[in-house]
Amino acid sequence: MLIVSSLAGAGEAFEKHRPARVISLLSEEEAAPAFRGLDPARHLLLYVDRESCAETINKAARDRAGQIIDFVGAWDGAGDLLVHCNRGVSRSTAAAFIVLCMREPNVSEAALMKRLRTAAPHADPCPLLVNYADELLGRDGRMTDALDDLSPPCCSDMAAPLAMVRLAA
């Protein structure tokens, strides 16, 4: 199972579901929750620095997309994966979409985005992360197209509730 959460709900989601891995996408002033019992090697902690120009913003987004891809690529699929960011709306849902595309390479990107949006109507994935992941994964623009085809999210102006997305076995 893929679990998407806000920062405020991440600790509780971890305690309740005991995922095997966690991806935290945080701003530099945010502290990651303590995930008791989680091997640090199974926790990808990415901080979004205050980039100052388009060049550094793009480089940082490309680096984060690559780190997510490497982390998910090293996962054997055993256990659940928790992904969280501050509100559980943009960075975390972009990472969740990347996970779905990697774990289910034979399913269309549009179908995977639809599954994510069904589970998380508030999902508003970060276009920059999706764009770089699309490029790094060789998806020929299909991830970006699936994102571009989305209608506006239902309620992205607030912290999102917990969302659960089933992954293929």
C-alpha positions, -999 to 999 in steps of 0.1 A, spaced: 0 0 0 11 35 -7 2 59 21 2 97 14 0 121 44 6 156 56 34 163 80 9 167 108 -5 132 101 27 114 93 36 102 128 1 88 134 0 72 99 34 55 106 22 42 140 -10 29 126 3 13 94 39 6 102 52 11 66 85 -5 56 98 27 41 91 65 44 98 94 20 97 128 38 97 159 16 101 189 39 110 225 39 142 235 56 124 248 87 104 216 93 115 188 114 108 152 103 88 131 127 105 104 147 96 71 131 105 47 160 118 14 148 124 25 112 159 17 99 174 51 88 183 35 55 146 30 48 138 67 53 145 91 25 146 126 40 146 154 14 147 190 23 135 217 -1 160 245 3 151 281 -5 164 281 -41 170 316 -54 167 313 -91 153 292 -119 186 274 -124 189 263 -88 152 254 -85 154 232 -116 187 215 -104 172 208 -69 140 194 -84 159 172 -107 181 160 -79 151 152 -57 133 133 -85 165 113 -90 168 105 -52 131 94 -51 137 71 -82 169 56 -66 151 50 -33 121 34 -48 143 14 -72 161 -1 -43 128 -12 -27 117 -48 -32 80 -39 -28 77 -56 6 56 -37 31 39 -3 27 55 30 18 45 63 35 51 95 16 45 129 33 51 166 29 39 196 48 2 195 36 1 162 18 -10 178 -14 18 186 -39 53 172 -32 40 140 -16 14 133 -43 41 139 -70 63 114 -52 34 90 -49 28 93 -87 64 86 -93 62 55 -71 31 43 -90 47 48 -123 78 28 -112 60 0 -95 35 -4 -124 54 3 -156 28 -14 -178 -1 7 -166 -8 39 -184 3 71 -166 -32 85 -171 -47 54 -153 -22 57 -125 -29 94 -121 -67 87 -120 -61 61 -93 -41 85 -73 -67 113 -77 -95 89 -68 -78 80 -35 -67 116 -29 -91 141 -45 -69 169 -31 -38 157 -50 -21 185 -69 13 169 -78 43 193 -81 48 196 -119 85 201 -116 91 168 -97 68 150 -122 85 165 -152 120 155 -141 109 120 -131 92 116 -165 125 125 -181 146 103 -158 123 73 -162 121 77 -200 83 81 -200 84 103 -231 62 130 -216 34 107 -206 37 115 -169 36 152 -176 7 148 -200 -13 129 -173 -7 157 -149 -16 183 -175 -49 166 -181 -60 168 -145 -89 189 -135 -82 212 -105 -81 194 -72 -111 195 -49 -95 213 -19 -58 219 -21 -59 250 1 -57 229 33 -38 201 49 -49 169 32 -64 138 49 -46 105 48 -49 88 14 -43 51 7 -34 39 -29 -32 2 -36 -1 -9 -54 0 -39 -77 15 -70 -61 
